């Protein structure tokens, strides 16, 4: 596609870093917006000089207005990305995801943006027993994070209907890959387990380890964002799943990591956590049809790449 100007919100986060890198590689101009409340400055050290970086919050209209100057398309990733953290501080989660999104959408209308791609979440499905999850299933959010992300979707669709802003929401299913922090209390399970197991420790599983996830490697998510941002026609607030269509239990995860790392470590088990869902699996037919999405990196290959990215 022709060179365009993209705004990436939450650019200093895990997905944001990969997204910015891909856009630059493809020859686009990139504006980055982040307040570093959860993202890391280190994530953008080697590419920051190639972007227009704005330090500030997506909840601040003046900052967003500045960031949107001359922007064609938006990849909106900014949020407080943790179910456990949202349970502890629900207002913080709601403010970042809901107020931030409404502010961005409002300013995007005024700026004449072509399309806004929103990072939504599979947590919207909750423990709906119908698997794989389809976008027409009734949502059942079990955490403040899930409720906030679902509200983002609703606002996106409303802005398409009411204001003519073309939007699309991608429900991510457990994105993982190089660059995720393993040392936070809210760290995603895969980098945390790799970090622990490479040092001979036992990873801790909340529950019996039989609950499943559609673990999706980061390259698949980046591909989906680009496809959604540039698909022809109008997407008009569509919501679609971005996963692989395959599910693995946390016990499976430990077994596969043992194979990748050359270890033989058994997990230890702890009581389940509030807000965690039991099973997660994506039906990706809608994304395949509307934007041509198809995952290219599988679970085990993604684990290998992720493990190799960790320092020895």
C-alpha positions, 0 to 999 in steps of 0.5 A: 500500500502507499505510504501513510501516516499511522498513530499507534497509541500505547506504542511503548507496550508489548504489542505497540513496540512490535506494531511500530516496528512493522509499520516502519519496516513497511515504509510508513510514517508513525506517530507514537503516543504513550504516557508510560503508565504501563509501557516501557521507554526501553521498548522504543529506544532503538526506533524512537528517532524514526518516529514522532513520539508524543509523551502523554495520555490518550485521555487528554484531548489536547494531547490526542489532537496533537498526535492526530495531526495529518494521521490517516489511520490509527492503531489504538492499543492504549489500556491497562492490560491486566485482568488481575490489576483491573480487579485491584484498581477497577477505576484505573482500568475503566478510565484508561480504556473507556475515557481514553477511547471516547477521547480518541474517537471524538478527536479522530472524527474531527481530524478526518481519520480514515479508520481506527483499529481498536484492540479488544479482548476475548475476555468479553466472552467470559465463561460462555460454554459455547466454543469456539467463541463466535462474535455473535455470542452474548458477552459475559465479562467477568472482570473490570478489564473485560467490561472496559474492553467490551465498552470500547467496542460499543463506542467504536461501533456507535461512532461508526453509526453516529459520526461516520468514523470507520472503526473495527475492533479486534478481540485478541486471544492471549497474545505472546512473544518476544518483549513481554515483561516476565518480572511483573506481578501482572506478567503474561503467563508465557514470559513468566513461565519461561523466566522461571523455568530457565532458572530451574524454578517451578511455574505456579498455575492458578487452578488445576491447569486444565483451563485452556487458552488460544495462545496467539503469537505476536506476528499474527496480531500485527498482521491482523492489525495491518489487515484491519487498518487497510482492508478495502471498503468500510468495516463500520464498527465490526468486531472480530476474533484474532486467534489461531483456532487452537487451544492449549491448557496451562498443563500443555504449556508447561509440557511444551516449554519443557520440550523447548527449554530442554527441562523436566519441571513440574508446575505447582498449583495455587487456588484460582484467581478472581476474574480468570476464565476457564476456557478460551478458543477463537472462531476466526472465520469472520476475520478470514472473510472480512480482512483476509486474516490467517495465522502464520506462526503456530503455538510451539514455533511461537514458544521457541521464538519467544524463549530464544529472545530471552537473555541467556 
